[in-house]
Amino acid sequence: MMDPAPHASSPAPSPRAPHRSRAERRAAALRGESAATAALNVLGQKWVMRIVRVLGERTQRFCELQDALGGANSATLSQRLKLLEDEGLVDRTIVSEVPPWVEYSLTTKGSDLRRAIVGIDRWADRWAVDQ
């Protein structure tokens, strides 16, 4: 006896995807993102691009940097500087322990990023809609 031929219009049964936790899905998405997307995730955080611009002008102490930024919250500025240090964009140099004196400057990687930001600034000046 012959089996009836499958109908072309009947859908093939699809196997269910295994259940993954939110953390597993997030980790998989992060592994799949491009380097540009990962960089933009850092650059998109508040104060980051401004910090890179200001530090590109000269090495600065924390309070000088805070003043140059025009009022960044101390805790937020500390977090962003730590992030930029972890990313290899900013150097933190302890000049004196008594009194505590720390200076921040851009690394070579940070200076390279600053050049890219200057290009983005030029693009925005040319193409941004007047607000």
Secondary structure by P-SEA (a helix, b strand, c coil): cccccccccccccccccccccaaaaaaaaaaaccaaaaaaaaaaccaaaaaaaaaaaccccaaaaaaaaccccaaaaaaaaaaaaaaccbbbbbcccccbbbbbbbcaaaaaaaaaaaaaaaaaaaccccc
